Amino acid sequence: MIPHVETLIVGAGLSGLHLAMQLHSSGHSFQLVESRQRAGGRILTDEQSEVDLGPAWFWPAHTNMSKLVQHLSLQVFAQFTQGDGIFQTASGLQRIPQSLTEPSYRVVGGMGKLVDRICQTIPVKSLQIGAALTHVEHQDDQVKATFYSEKQGNFCLLCNKLVLAIPPRIVAKHIKFSPALSTNIVEQWRSVPTWMAGHAKAVLYFDKAHWRTSGFSGFAFSQTGPLAEIHDACTENCAALFGFFGLSADQRRQLSKDELDNLISKQIVSLFGHRPTQIRIHDWAKEEFTSTALDHSSASLHPQYGSHSTSVWDGRVLLCSSECATHHGGYLEGALVSSNQAYRLLIQ
Ligand SMILES: Cc1cc2nc3c(=O)[nH]c(=O)nc-3n(C[C@H](O)[C@H](O)[C@H](O)COP(=O)(O)OP(=O)(O)OC[C@H]3O[C@@H](n4cnc5c(N)ncnc54)[C@H](O)[C@@H]3O)c2cc1C
């Protein structure tokens, strides 16, 4: 017999986890299933150094995030911005006042702590990792979801409500619907860029934060690359900078790790005068549960989110991810806005 759950949430990124936390605390039953071998989705922190490889910041306007970190008793600190920044062009370097950047906050221990704490609020057995949803079928008054996991092969769950806490473009790419959804809906979902899905972060480790002692904040904006935007990423455990690449996913793929490391080291020496002792690169464009080929050349301007359809089969299937949020879409805050929307629809 196929197991039945009231609400099935698929995707244990921030939106799916937050929805699970809310359902559990209000006494509603659910099951949460995640394709990766870990919870967190785009949230990922290097465990040893505590530097974030995905999102690191939230901003004062992100009130749901502020409330959540407080609720989970997490400590936060302001992004380091003391000292000057650097503007790098083909004709040289220019010192710029760091006050040009908006104030932002980081979580002590990294954003992964947010994931750990949320996971502690829900029953262990209600989260299954390592199982990817492949097929969704509308059957009378319920939905049958088929998953594939390496351990179990194909298995199914039945539910009254299915919440896809997955970016719309990933839903359109990986999940088959029976009966098929209209081309219009699938095209809408495919056209929604998954925020930062084509990007990569390089974390640069140092023996000490040399830039701080030389009067620099660690912030640099570069027109020459390979890193386009660099920030201080020091934690209690390490001295570090991180940078977003100016190279596209396709350009990065053509270079080996050694070639990328050499280009980065050269750039960092020219900016701050010291070579990193170690470089870690996390390329989100290579992650099948975050990125598709459409994201590889996506523009870096923040898209307008929240205008596509987020409900099919008379509300039996809901979409819920940061890209579905009516405001702050793409950000961590958007993931919370979206899970709040889904929660209200589920309990009404
Ligand atoms: C490099 C980078 C830097 C960023 N920086 C910031 C920042 O500083 N501040 C900020 O606010 N935001 C930032 N963001 C955006 C932020 O990470 C996202 O808004 C947020 O994490 C989205 O959460 P989500 O739950 O909506 O989606 P996701 O985190 O993408 O979660 C979706 C989940 O669904 C799972 N999944 C996908 N397909 C399936 C399937 N078929 N079956 C089962 N599970 C599936 C995925 O594995 C994933 O766990 C950044 C993102 C990146 C990549």
The ligand as a Gaussian input file, in Angstrom:
#p B3LYP/6-31G(d) Opt

LIG

0 1
 C       25.862000      32.117000      -4.400000
 C       24.559000      32.628000      -3.827000
 C       24.563000      33.739000      -3.016000
 C       23.369000      34.221000      -2.487000
 N       23.427000      35.279000      -1.622000
 C       22.306000      35.676000      -0.997000
 C       22.384000      36.605000       0.083000
 O       23.475000      37.027000       0.493000
 N       21.214000      36.989000       0.664000
 C       19.995000      36.502000       0.262000
 O       18.977000      36.916000       0.832000
 N       19.904000      35.563000      -0.725000
 C       21.020000      35.137000      -1.352000
 N       20.953000      34.128000      -2.277000
 C       19.624000      33.575000      -2.626000
 C       19.136000      32.568000      -1.553000
 O       20.091000      31.547000      -1.438000
 C       17.790000      31.987000      -1.972000
 O       16.830000      33.010000      -2.094000
 C       17.203000      30.976000      -0.976000
 O       18.177000      30.142000      -0.424000
 C       16.131000      30.183000      -1.715000
 O       15.543000      29.202000      -0.878000
 P       14.404000      28.279000      -1.500000
 O       13.995000      27.319000      -0.465000
 O       13.347000      29.137000      -2.108000
 O       15.093000      27.516000      -2.734000
 P       16.302000      26.466000      -2.723000
 O       17.283000      26.817000      -1.676000
 O       16.783000      26.395000      -4.131000
 O       15.607000      25.104000      -2.291000
 C       14.981000      24.234000      -3.201000
 C       15.216000      22.815000      -2.707000
 O       14.511000      21.905000      -3.556000
 C       15.348000      20.775000      -3.781000
 N       14.898000      20.128000      -5.023000
 C       15.029000      20.578000      -6.295000
 N       14.479000      19.691000      -7.145000
 C       14.001000      18.662000      -6.410000
 C       13.330000      17.441000      -6.725000
 N       13.036000      17.100000      -7.982000
 N       12.979000      16.604000      -5.702000
 C       13.259000      16.931000      -4.401000
 N       13.890000      18.078000      -4.050000
 C       14.250000      18.938000      -5.048000
 C       16.747000      21.373000      -3.887000
 O       17.751000      20.410000      -3.688000
 C       16.695000      22.417000      -2.772000
 O       17.094000      21.879000      -1.532000
 C       22.130000      33.600000      -2.814000
 C       22.133000      32.464000      -3.622000
 C       23.333000      31.973000      -4.115000
 C       23.328000      30.717000      -4.964000

